[in-house]
């Protein structure tokens, strides 16, 4: 077990908690109907950007990546890397779109974009579906990771770690609000960045041969680990990779950021500042990801048994060669990453349940103070549900795969609703509902009907893909067919409602009026979305080639990608308005 100096840890944690206590008392919300923000209130984009970085810079994702790498090597990471191609969607398209909207919650978009009974039904369904099912699953990821981490860090038993984790989060719920989150995440971002550069410095210091020679030796010793193409029976299975490249990344991902980030975008005063707030932390994260890969390589080369306990390996990876007096800072950064992610999820889930569901349709006339405390109650309920889910989970990957399947085919409707007038509330609702129902039906038939299982296995053999990807393709096609059919069968939204939405956002696309001027701008944006996706994929591939194939060629690919990003930022400043 990695030992952290108790006295230093106490001092550092004490200073941090005093700062948090000051910010909590200073900015405690005295009057608020939801736990995010007052309508129309703006925040500095640089603070929002640091908050975005803190959210992206999530050590619990390291646990998932370590588990996938331990199982399938680097090729197992494709399953978890949907964001590679999505890098341009948020800063170029949807972040600026959201910044034009000043809604109380992102779920209020349902009644702004759509009209009639369908809009209200979708708002209620999405608030309860996400609040009581999706968000608790995401919370369970973080709880499981946080519980494992504190158990290793402090030497607690699993039961002790579980109770301490739940108690700590129960206390933190009462300081949870959007304004506090922005300020505290700024502090957390500086701490996490400082910790990462400390880890990089000491990881490089521990390598006693030239770095390129180290990677050459690493390649020889870990040939199977570093393979990028998925393996099947010890043979390359490029078809799985093609499913990822062509289907998975857009099928399961909610690319329009209809999540906690939408609240951040809506608090930014302009579209261009929204672009900067999203692009800056994303670009920095590319560098941080490369730093993490160096830290991983350094740790694995000196710890051949790292796969035995990946939870111990995560802590060890960041602390094994760190001087004793720096270890408490690293431990603090790791813990902050978990806490920050959990607080964001509590905010997002309780905001929808409290504002969109409870205040909107159950108890519409209570005092503001009542809604503030009902928000805390909903956060406690989310904590309870997430805790129950985490108790019955010992591994991340099965839960991740289930989460991916209940999202299959939903991603496209969240994109189409911004650009196509035919998409209505019922089509979005059908996509969300059917993705869950079809997943449960698929699993039930696969477990109880041999003929169904034989068909899916035969299809997997025919396409030469894994069973999971057969399931993903089947669900994606079924869900898309369903919501497109519903879009045509159900009445479209009122023209005045569509015009109101379009006049605010001006997204371009297919609408029952002339949009050629906006479509020219949209075409330029889509071009840069594609170029950003290519550049991001190239920079990731270039990092791998730099380390394990050809140093100069890898460096060339990285520099070309950076050049594309730089030119893109310059050109997009004239386009994003």
C-alpha positions as CSV (number, residue, x, y, z in Angstrom):
1,X,0.0,0.0,0.0
2,X,1.2,3.5,-0.7
3,X,1.8,5.4,2.5
4,X,1.0,9.1,2.6
5,X,2.5,11.2,5.4
6,X,-0.3,11.8,7.9
7,X,0.9,15.1,9.4
8,X,1.5,16.8,6.0
9,X,-1.8,15.4,4.7
10,X,-3.6,16.8,7.7
11,X,-2.1,20.3,7.2
12,X,-2.7,20.4,3.5
13,X,-6.3,19.1,3.8
14,X,-6.9,21.5,6.6
15,X,-5.8,24.5,4.6
16,X,-7.9,23.4,1.6
17,X,-11.0,22.8,3.7
18,X,-10.6,26.2,5.3
19,X,-10.6,27.8,1.9
20,X,-13.7,25.8,0.9
21,X,-15.4,26.8,4.1
22,X,-14.7,30.5,3.4
23,X,-16.0,30.2,-0.2
24,X,-19.1,28.3,1.0
25,X,-20.0,30.9,3.7
26,X,-19.1,33.9,1.5
27,X,-21.2,32.7,-1.5
28,X,-23.9,30.5,0.1
29,X,-27.1,31.0,-1.9
30,X,-29.6,32.8,0.2
31,X,-32.4,32.8,-2.4
32,X,-32.4,30.3,-5.2
33,X,-35.0,28.2,-6.9
34,X,-32.5,25.8,-8.4
35,X,-29.0,24.8,-7.7
36,X,-27.4,26.2,-10.8
37,X,-27.8,29.8,-11.6
38,X,-30.2,32.7,-11.8
39,X,-31.6,33.2,-15.3
40,X,-29.4,35.4,-17.5
41,X,-26.5,35.6,-15.0
42,X,-23.1,35.6,-16.8
43,X,-19.7,34.2,-15.6
44,X,-16.2,34.9,-16.7
45,X,-15.4,32.5,-19.6
46,X,-11.9,31.8,-18.1
47,X,-13.5,30.5,-14.9
48,X,-15.9,28.4,-16.8
49,X,-13.0,27.1,-18.8
50,X,-11.1,26.0,-15.7
51,X,-14.3,24.4,-14.4
52,X,-14.5,22.5,-17.7
53,X,-10.9,21.4,-17.3
54,X,-11.6,20.2,-13.8
55,X,-14.5,18.2,-15.1
56,X,-12.5,16.6,-18.0
57,X,-9.5,16.0,-15.8
58,X,-11.1,13.1,-14.0
59,X,-9.0,10.4,-12.3
60,X,-12.0,8.1,-12.1
61,X,-11.7,7.8,-15.9
62,X,-8.1,6.6,-15.3
63,X,-9.5,3.6,-13.4
64,X,-11.8,2.7,-16.2
65,X,-8.9,3.1,-18.7
66,X,-6.6,1.0,-16.5
67,X,-9.3,-1.7,-16.3
68,X,-9.7,-1.7,-20.1
69,X,-6.0,-1.7,-20.7
70,X,-5.4,-4.6,-18.2
71,X,-8.1,-6.6,-20.1
72,X,-7.3,-5.9,-23.7
73,X,-4.2,-3.7,-23.9
74,X,-4.3,-0.3,-25.7
75,X,-6.7,-1.8,-28.2
76,X,-9.3,-1.9,-25.5
77,X,-9.3,1.8,-25.2
78,X,-11.2,2.4,-28.4
79,X,-14.4,1.4,-26.6
80,X,-13.9,4.4,-24.3
81,X,-12.5,6.9,-26.7
82,X,-15.6,8.3,-28.4
83,X,-14.5,11.9,-27.7
84,X,-11.6,11.6,-30.2
85,X,-13.9,12.5,-33.1
86,X,-16.3,14.7,-31.1
87,X,-13.7,17.3,-30.2
88,X,-15.1,20.0,-32.7
89,X,-18.8,19.6,-32.0
90,X,-18.9,21.4,-28.6
91,X,-16.6,24.4,-29.3
92,X,-17.7,25.0,-32.9
93,X,-21.3,24.1,-32.9
94,X,-23.2,23.4,-29.7
95,X,-21.3,25.5,-27.1
96,X,-22.0,28.7,-29.0
97,X,-25.6,27.6,-29.6
98,X,-26.2,27.1,-25.9
99,X,-24.6,30.4,-25.0
100,X,-27.4,32.1,-27.0
101,X,-30.0,30.5,-24.7
102,X,-30.6,31.8,-21.2
103,X,-32.6,29.0,-19.6
104,X,-32.7,28.0,-15.9
105,X,-31.8,24.4,-16.7
106,X,-30.7,22.7,-19.9
107,X,-33.8,20.4,-19.7
108,X,-35.9,23.6,-20.1
109,X,-34.7,23.3,-23.7
110,X,-37.5,20.8,-24.2
111,X,-40.3,23.4,-23.9
112,X,-38.3,26.1,-25.7
113,X,-37.5,24.0,-28.8
114,X,-40.8,22.0,-28.9
115,X,-44.4,22.8,-28.4
116,X,-47.6,21.3,-27.1
117,X,-48.2,18.3,-24.9
118,X,-45.2,16.5,-26.3
119,X,-42.8,19.2,-25.0
120,X,-44.1,19.0,-21.5
121,X,-44.2,15.2,-21.6
122,X,-40.6,15.1,-22.8
123,X,-39.5,17.6,-20.1
124,X,-41.0,15.4,-17.4
125,X,-39.8,12.1,-18.8
126,X,-36.2,13.4,-19.4
127,X,-36.0,14.9,-15.9
128,X,-37.1,11.7,-14.2
129,X,-35.3,9.3,-16.5
130,X,-32.0,11.1,-16.2
131,X,-32.6,12.0,-12.6
132,X,-33.5,8.6,-11.3
133,X,-31.7,6.3,-13.7
134,X,-28.9,7.8,-15.8
135,X,-27.4,10.2,-13.2
136,X,-27.4,7.6,-10.4
137,X,-25.5,5.2,-12.7
138,X,-22.9,7.9,-13.4
139,X,-22.7,8.7,-9.7
140,X,-22.2,5.0,-9.0
141,X,-19.1,5.1,-11.3
142,X,-17.6,7.9,-9.2
143,X,-18.6,6.3,-5.9
144,X,-17.1,3.0,-6.8
145,X,-13.8,4.7,-7.8
146,X,-13.8,7.0,-4.8
147,X,-14.5,4.1,-2.4
148,X,-11.7,2.0,-3.9
149,X,-9.3,4.9,-3.9
150,X,-9.8,6.0,-0.3
151,X,-9.7,2.3,0.8
152,X,-6.1,2.0,-0.6
153,X,-5.0,5.5,0.3
154,X,-6.0,5.4,4.0
155,X,-5.9,1.6,4.5
156,X,-9.6,1.4,5.3
157,X,-11.7,-1.7,4.8
158,X,-14.3,-1.6,2.0
159,X,-17.1,-1.1,4.5
160,X,-15.3,1.7,6.3
161,X,-14.4,3.4,3.0
162,X,-18.1,3.2,1.9
163,X,-19.5,4.8,5.1
164,X,-16.9,7.5,5.1
165,X,-17.4,8.3,1.5
166,X,-21.2,8.5,1.9
167,X,-20.8,10.7,5.0
168,X,-18.4,13.1,3.3
169,X,-20.6,13.5,0.3
170,X,-23.6,14.0,2.5
171,X,-21.8,17.0,4.1
172,X,-20.6,18.4,0.7
173,X,-24.1,18.4,-0.7
174,X,-25.0,21.5,1.4
175,X,-22.3,23.7,-0.2
176,X,-23.4,22.7,-3.7
177,X,-24.4,25.5,-6.0
178,X,-23.4,26.8,-9.4
179,X,-21.7,30.0,-8.2
180,X,-19.7,28.1,-5.6
181,X,-18.8,25.4,-8.1
182,X,-17.3,27.9,-10.5
183,X,-15.0,29.4,-7.9
184,X,-14.0,26.1,-6.2
185,X,-13.4,24.4,-9.5
186,X,-11.0,27.2,-10.4
187,X,-9.0,26.4,-7.2
188,X,-9.2,22.7,-7.9
189,X,-8.0,23.1,-11.5
190,X,-4.8,24.9,-10.3
191,X,-4.2,22.1,-7.7
192,X,-4.7,19.3,-10.3
193,X,-2.5,21.0,-12.9
194,X,0.3,21.5,-10.4
195,X,0.0,17.9,-9.2
196,X,0.2,16.5,-12.8
197,X,3.3,18.5,-13.6
198,X,4.9,17.3,-10.4
199,X,4.1,13.7,-11.3
200,X,5.5,14.2,-14.8
201,X,8.8,15.7,-13.5
202,X,9.4,12.8,-11.1
203,X,8.3,10.2,-13.6
204,X,10.8,11.4,-16.1
205,X,13.5,11.6,-13.4
206,X,12.9,8.0,-12.6
207,X,13.8,6.9,-16.2
208,X,17.6,6.4,-16.2
209,X,18.0,6.1,-19.9
210,X,17.2,8.4,-22.8
211,X,13.4,8.7,-23.3
212,X,13.3,7.3,-26.8
213,X,15.5,4.4,-25.8
214,X,13.1,3.7,-22.9
215,X,10.2,3.5,-25.3
216,X,12.1,1.2,-27.6
217,X,12.7,-1.1,-24.6
218,X,9.1,-0.7,-23.5
219,X,7.9,-1.8,-26.9
220,X,10.0,-5.0,-26.8
221,X,8.9,-5.9,-23.3
222,X,5.2,-5.1,-23.8
223,X,4.5,-5.9,-27.4
224,X,1.0,-7.2,-26.8
225,X,0.1,-4.4,-24.5
226,X,0.7,-1.6,-27.0
227,X,-1.2,-3.0,-30.0
228,X,-3.8,-0.6,-31.2
229,X,-5.9,-3.0,-33.3
230,X,-8.4,-5.1,-31.3
231,X,-7.4,-8.7,-31.0
232,X,-9.6,-11.8,-31.5
233,X,-8.0,-15.2,-30.8
234,X,-4.6,-13.5,-30.9
235,X,-5.3,-12.2,-34.4
236,X,-6.0,-8.6,-35.5
237,X,-9.7,-7.8,-35.7
238,X,-9.9,-4.5,-37.6
239,X,-13.7,-4.8,-38.0
240,X,-14.2,-3.8,-34.3
241,X,-12.1,-0.8,-35.0
242,X,-14.2,0.1,-38.0
243,X,-17.4,-0.1,-35.9
244,X,-15.8,2.4,-33.5
245,X,-14.7,4.7,-36.4
246,X,-17.9,4.6,-38.3
247,X,-20.7,4.1,-35.7
248,X,-20.0,4.0,-32.0
249,X,-18.7,7.6,-31.5
250,X,-21.8,9.3,-32.9
251,X,-24.3,6.7,-31.8
252,X,-23.8,6.7,-28.1
253,X,-22.4,10.2,-27.5
254,X,-24.7,13.2,-26.7
255,X,-22.6,15.5,-28.9
256,X,-24.7,18.6,-28.3
257,X,-23.7,18.7,-24.6
258,X,-27.2,18.3,-23.2
259,X,-25.7,17.7,-19.8
260,X,-24.0,19.6,-17.0
261,X,-21.8,21.5,-19.4
262,X,-24.8,23.2,-21.1
263,X,-25.3,25.2,-17.9
264,X,-21.8,26.5,-18.1
265,X,-22.2,27.5,-21.7
266,X,-25.5,29.4,-21.0
267,X,-23.7,31.5,-18.3
268,X,-21.1,32.8,-20.9
269,X,-21.9,36.1,-22.5
270,X,-20.9,35.4,-26.2
271,X,-20.6,32.6,-28.7
272,X,-16.8,33.3,-29.2
273,X,-16.1,33.2,-25.5
274,X,-18.0,30.0,-25.3
275,X,-15.8,28.5,-28.0
276,X,-12.7,29.6,-26.1
277,X,-14.1,28.2,-22.8
278,X,-14.5,24.8,-24.3
279,X,-11.6,24.6,-26.7
280,X,-8.9,25.7,-24.2
281,X,-9.4,23.0,-21.6
282,X,-9.9,20.4,-24.4
283,X,-6.6,21.3,-26.0
284,X,-4.8,21.3,-22.7
285,X,-6.3,17.9,-21.9
286,X,-4.6,16.5,-25.1
287,X,-1.2,17.5,-23.6
288,X,-2.3,16.1,-20.2
289,X,-3.3,12.8,-21.8
290,X,0.2,12.5,-23.3
291,X,1.7,13.2,-19.9
292,X,-0.5,10.5,-18.4
293,X,0.7,8.0,-21.0
294,X,4.4,8.8,-20.0
295,X,3.5,8.3,-16.3
296,X,1.7,5.0,-17.2
297,X,4.7,3.7,-19.2
298,X,7.1,4.6,-16.4
299,X,5.0,2.9,-13.8
300,X,4.3,-0.3,-15.8
301,X,8.0,-0.7,-16.8
302,X,8.9,-0.9,-13.1
303,X,5.8,-2.7,-11.9
304,X,5.2,-5.8,-14.1
305,X,2.4,-7.0,-11.8
306,X,0.4,-3.8,-12.1
307,X,-2.6,-5.7,-13.5
308,X,-3.1,-7.6,-10.2
309,X,-4.8,-4.6,-8.5
310,X,-5.6,-1.7,-10.8
311,X,-6.9,0.4,-7.9
312,X,-3.6,0.2,-6.2
313,X,-1.9,0.8,-9.5
314,X,-3.8,4.1,-10.0
315,X,-2.5,5.5,-6.7
316,X,0.9,3.9,-7.3
317,X,1.2,5.4,-10.8
318,X,0.9,8.9,-9.4
319,X,2.8,8.5,-6.2
320,X,5.4,5.7,-6.4
321,X,8.4,7.9,-7.2
322,X,7.1,11.1,-5.6
323,X,9.1,12.5,-2.6
324,X,7.2,12.1,0.7
325,X,6.6,15.8,1.2
326,X,4.8,16.1,-2.2
327,X,2.6,13.0,-1.8
328,X,-0.2,14.7,0.1
329,X,-0.6,17.3,-2.7
330,X,-0.9,14.4,-5.2
331,X,-3.4,12.6,-3.0
332,X,-5.4,15.8,-2.6
333,X,-5.5,16.3,-6.4
334,X,-6.7,12.8,-6.9
335,X,-9.4,13.1,-4.2
336,X,-10.6,16.5,-5.6
337,X,-11.1,15.0,-9.0
338,X,-13.5,12.4,-7.6
339,X,-15.3,15.0,-5.4
340,X,-15.7,17.5,-8.2
341,X,-17.2,15.0,-10.6
342,X,-19.6,13.8,-8.0
343,X,-20.7,17.3,-7.0
344,X,-21.4,18.1,-10.7
345,X,-23.6,15.0,-11.1
346,X,-25.5,15.9,-8.0
347,X,-26.1,19.4,-9.3
348,X,-27.2,18.2,-12.7
349,X,-29.6,15.5,-11.5
350,X,-31.1,17.5,-8.6
351,X,-31.6,20.5,-10.9
352,X,-33.7,18.6,-13.3
353,X,-35.7,16.8,-10.6
354,X,-36.2,19.9,-8.5
355,X,-36.8,22.6,-11.1
356,X,-38.1,20.8,-14.2
357,X,-40.1,18.1,-12.4
358,X,-41.1,19.0,-8.9
359,X,-41.4,22.8,-9.2
360,X,-42.6,22.7,-12.8
361,X,-45.4,20.1,-12.4
362,X,-45.8,18.9,-8.8
363,X,-45.6,21.9,-6.4
364,X,-45.6,25.0,-8.5
365,X,-46.4,27.7,-5.9
366,X,-44.1,27.1,-2.9
367,X,-41.6,29.7,-1.6
368,X,-38.0,29.8,-2.9
369,X,-36.7,28.6,0.4
370,X,-38.8,25.4,0.0
371,X,-37.3,24.7,-3.4
372,X,-33.8,25.2,-2.1
373,X,-34.2,22.6,0.5
374,X,-36.1,20.2,-1.8
375,X,-33.1,20.5,-4.1
376,X,-30.9,19.2,-1.2
377,X,-33.4,16.4,-0.6
378,X,-33.2,15.3,-4.3
379,X,-29.4,15.3,-4.1
380,X,-29.7,13.0,-1.0
381,X,-32.0,10.7,-3.0
382,X,-29.4,10.6,-5.9
383,X,-26.7,9.7,-3.4
384,X,-28.8,6.9,-2.0
385,X,-29.7,5.4,-5.4
386,X,-26.1,5.7,-6.6
387,X,-24.8,4.1,-3.4
388,X,-27.1,1.1,-3.9
389,X,-25.9,0.6,-7.5
390,X,-22.3,0.9,-6.5
391,X,-22.7,-1.8,-3.7
392,X,-23.6,-4.4,-6.4
393,X,-20.8,-3.4,-8.8
394,X,-17.2,-4.6,-8.5
395,X,-16.1,-3.7,-12.1
396,X,-16.5,-0.7,-14.3
397,X,-16.6,-2.2,-17.8
398,X,-19.9,-4.1,-17.5
399,X,-21.6,-0.9,-16.2
400,X,-19.9,1.2,-18.9
401,X,-21.1,-1.2,-21.6
402,X,-24.6,-1.2,-20.3
403,X,-24.6,2.6,-20.2
404,X,-23.4,2.6,-23.8
405,X,-26.1,0.3,-25.0
406,X,-28.9,2.3,-23.4
407,X,-27.5,5.3,-25.3
408,X,-27.2,3.6,-28.7
409,X,-29.0,5.5,-31.4
410,X,-29.9,8.4,-29.2
411,X,-27.0,10.6,-30.1
412,X,-28.2,11.5,-33.6
413,X,-31.6,12.8,-32.4
414,X,-29.8,15.3,-30.1
415,X,-27.9,16.6,-33.1
416,X,-30.8,16.6,-35.5
417,X,-33.1,18.6,-33.2
418,X,-30.9,21.7,-33.7
419,X,-31.0,21.5,-37.5
420,X,-34.1,19.7,-38.7
421,X,-37.6,21.0,-38.1
422,X,-39.2,17.5,-38.4
423,X,-37.7,16.4,-35.1
424,X,-40.3,16.8,-32.5
425,X,-40.7,16.1,-28.8
426,X,-42.2,12.7,-29.4
427,X,-39.3,11.6,-31.6
428,X,-36.8,12.5,-29.0
429,X,-38.8,10.9,-26.2
430,X,-39.2,7.7,-28.3
431,X,-35.4,7.6,-28.9
432,X,-34.6,7.8,-25.2
433,X,-37.3,5.4,-24.2
434,X,-36.7,2.8,-26.9
435,X,-32.9,2.7,-26.3
436,X,-33.6,1.5,-22.8
437,X,-36.5,-0.8,-23.7
438,X,-34.7,-2.3,-26.7
439,X,-31.6,-3.0,-24.6
440,X,-33.6,-4.8,-21.9
441,X,-35.5,-6.8,-24.6
442,X,-32.2,-7.7,-26.4
443,X,-30.6,-8.9,-23.1
444,X,-33.7,-10.9,-22.1
445,X,-34.0,-12.6,-25.5
446,X,-30.2,-13.3,-25.6
447,X,-30.4,-14.9,-22.1
448,X,-33.7,-16.9,-22.5
449,X,-34.0,-17.8,-26.2
450,X,-31.3,-19.9,-27.7
451,X,-32.5,-19.2,-31.3
452,X,-32.0,-15.5,-30.8
453,X,-28.6,-16.0,-29.3
454,X,-27.6,-18.2,-32.2
455,X,-28.7,-15.5,-34.6
456,X,-26.6,-12.8,-32.9
457,X,-23.6,-15.1,-32.7
458,X,-23.9,-15.9,-36.4
459,X,-24.1,-12.2,-37.2
460,X,-21.0,-11.6,-35.1
461,X,-19.2,-14.3,-37.0
462,X,-20.4,-13.0,-40.4
463,X,-19.3,-9.5,-39.7
464,X,-16.2,-10.6,-37.7
465,X,-16.9,-8.3,-34.8
466,X,-17.4,-8.8,-31.1
467,X,-20.8,-9.6,-29.6
468,X,-20.9,-6.2,-28.0
469,X,-20.5,-4.4,-31.3
470,X,-23.2,-6.6,-32.9
471,X,-25.5,-5.5,-30.1
472,X,-24.5,-1.9,-30.5
473,X,-25.2,-1.9,-34.3
474,X,-28.5,-3.7,-33.8
475,X,-29.7,-1.2,-31.2
476,X,-28.4,1.8,-33.1
477,X,-30.3,0.9,-36.3
478,X,-33.5,0.0,-34.3
479,X,-33.6,3.2,-32.3
480,X,-32.8,5.5,-35.3
481,X,-35.5,3.8,-37.3
482,X,-38.0,4.3,-34.5
483,X,-37.4,8.0,-33.8
484,X,-37.3,8.9,-37.5
485,X,-40.6,7.1,-38.1
486,X,-42.1,8.9,-35.1
487,X,-40.8,12.2,-36.4
488,X,-42.9,11.8,-39.6
489,X,-45.9,10.2,-38.0
490,X,-46.5,12.8,-35.3
491,X,-47.5,16.4,-36.0
492,X,-44.7,18.8,-36.3
493,X,-44.2,21.7,-33.9
494,X,-46.0,25.0,-34.3
495,X,-44.3,27.2,-36.9
496,X,-44.3,30.2,-34.5
497,X,-42.4,28.0,-31.9
498,X,-39.9,26.9,-34.5
499,X,-39.3,30.5,-35.6
500,X,-38.8,31.6,-32.1
501,X,-36.1,28.9,-31.6
502,X,-34.5,29.7,-34.9
503,X,-34.4,33.4,-34.4
504,X,-32.4,33.0,-31.2
505,X,-30.0,30.2,-32.2
506,X,-29.8,30.6,-36.0
507,X,-28.3,27.1,-36.4
508,X,-28.9,26.6,-40.2
509,X,-30.1,23.3,-41.5
510,X,-33.5,22.2,-42.9
511,X,-36.4,24.4,-41.9
512,X,-39.7,25.4,-43.6
513,X,-38.2,28.8,-44.7
514,X,-35.1,30.1,-46.5
515,X,-31.9,29.3,-44.5
516,X,-29.3,29.5,-47.3
517,X,-27.4,32.3,-45.6
518,X,-27.1,30.5,-42.3
519,X,-26.4,27.2,-44.2
520,X,-23.3,28.7,-45.8
521,X,-22.0,29.5,-42.3
522,X,-23.0,26.0,-41.1
523,X,-21.1,24.4,-44.0
524,X,-17.9,26.2,-42.9
525,X,-18.4,25.1,-39.3
526,X,-19.0,21.5,-40.3
527,X,-15.8,21.6,-42.4
528,X,-13.8,22.7,-39.3
529,X,-15.6,20.1,-37.1
530,X,-14.3,17.4,-39.6
531,X,-10.8,18.9,-39.7
532,X,-10.7,19.1,-35.9
533,X,-11.8,15.4,-35.7
534,X,-9.0,14.4,-38.1
535,X,-6.5,16.5,-36.3
536,X,-7.4,15.1,-32.9
537,X,-7.3,11.5,-34.2
538,X,-3.9,12.3,-35.9
539,X,-2.4,13.8,-32.7
540,X,-3.4,10.7,-30.7
541,X,-2.1,8.4,-33.3
542,X,1.0,10.6,-33.7
543,X,1.7,10.3,-29.9
544,X,1.7,6.5,-30.2
545,X,3.9,6.5,-33.3
546,X,6.3,9.0,-31.6
547,X,6.8,6.5,-28.8
548,X,6.7,3.1,-30.4
549,X,7.4,3.5,-34.1
550,X,9.1,6.4,-35.8
551,X,10.0,9.4,-33.6
552,X,10.3,12.0,-36.5
553,X,7.1,10.8,-38.2
554,X,5.1,10.9,-35.0
555,X,6.4,14.4,-34.2
556,X,5.5,15.5,-37.7
557,X,1.9,14.3,-37.3
558,X,1.6,16.0,-33.9
559,X,2.9,19.3,-35.3
560,X,0.6,19.2,-38.3
561,X,-2.4,18.6,-36.0
562,X,-1.4,21.5,-33.8
563,X,-1.1,23.7,-36.9
564,X,-4.6,22.7,-38.0
565,X,-6.0,23.6,-34.6
566,X,-4.1,27.0,-34.7
567,X,-5.4,27.9,-38.2
568,X,-8.9,26.7,-37.1
569,X,-9.0,29.1,-34.1
570,X,-7.9,32.0,-36.3
571,X,-10.5,31.3,-39.0
572,X,-13.3,30.4,-36.7
573,X,-13.2,33.7,-34.9
574,X,-14.7,35.2,-38.1
575,X,-17.4,32.5,-38.3
576,X,-18.6,32.0,-34.8
577,X,-20.9,34.9,-33.9
